[in-house]
Amino acid sequence: MYTWISETGRVIEQVRLVRKGESSRARGRIVSAAHPDHQAFTLEYQVEIGSDLAPHRVQLTVSTEEYERTID
């Protein structure tokens, strides 16, 4: 499990990496406080990476106070 916090402290990201044989899976979340440039949001992601290091599946879900959208 890895965690990053931005220099301003307004954004935090946490990701869990799991190796499965020669492939890997990453599942994480980015949370950002509101800022003059953008509203507060959460971005959740899941990535499956093959033995060739290419992403084989990517799922993104972004949520704000007003909406939620998933791209798969």
C-alpha positions in Angstrom: 0.0 0.0 0.0 1.4 3.4 -1.0 0.1 6.9 0.0 1.0 10.3 -1.4 0.0 13.7 -0.2 0.4 16.8 -2.3 2.7 19.6 -1.2 -0.4 21.7 -0.5 -2.1 19.0 1.4 -5.3 19.3 -0.7 -4.8 16.1 -2.6 -4.1 12.6 -1.3 -3.7 9.3 -3.3 -3.5 5.8 -2.0 -2.9 2.7 -4.1 -2.7 -1.0 -3.3 -0.6 -3.1 -5.7 -1.0 -6.9 -5.9 1.2 -9.2 -7.9 -0.6 -12.3 -9.4 2.1 -14.4 -11.1 3.6 -12.3 -13.9 0.7 -9.8 -13.9 -0.3 -7.1 -11.4 -3.3 -5.2 -10.3 -3.5 -1.7 -8.9 -6.5 -0.3 -7.1 -6.5 3.2 -5.8 -8.2 6.5 -4.9 -7.4 10.1 -5.3 -9.3 12.6 -3.2 -9.0 16.3 -3.8 -10.4 19.2 -1.7 -12.2 22.0 -3.5 -9.9 24.6 -5.1 -10.5 27.8 -7.1 -9.6 25.8 -10.3 -12.0 22.9 -9.6 -14.6 21.5 -7.2 -13.8 18.7 -4.7 -13.7 15.2 -6.3 -12.8 11.6 -5.8 -11.3 9.4 -8.5 -11.2 5.7 -8.0 -9.3 3.5 -10.4 -8.5 -0.2 -11.0 -5.9 -1.3 -13.5 -4.9 -4.8 -14.5 -1.4 -5.0 -15.9 -0.2 -8.0 -17.9 3.2 -9.6 -18.0 4.1 -7.4 -20.9 3.5 -4.4 -18.6 0.7 -3.1 -20.8 -2.6 -2.2 -19.1 -5.2 -4.9 -20.0 -8.2 -3.4 -18.2 -8.7 0.1 -16.8 -11.8 1.2 -14.8 -12.2 4.8 -13.6 -14.9 6.3 -11.5 -15.0 10.0 -10.8 -17.4 11.5 -8.2 -18.2 15.1 -7.3 -21.0 16.5 -5.2 -23.1 16.8 -8.4 -22.4 13.6 -10.4 -20.7 10.2 -10.7 -19.3 8.7 -13.9 -17.6 5.4 -14.6 -15.5 4.6 -17.6 -14.6 0.9 -18.1 
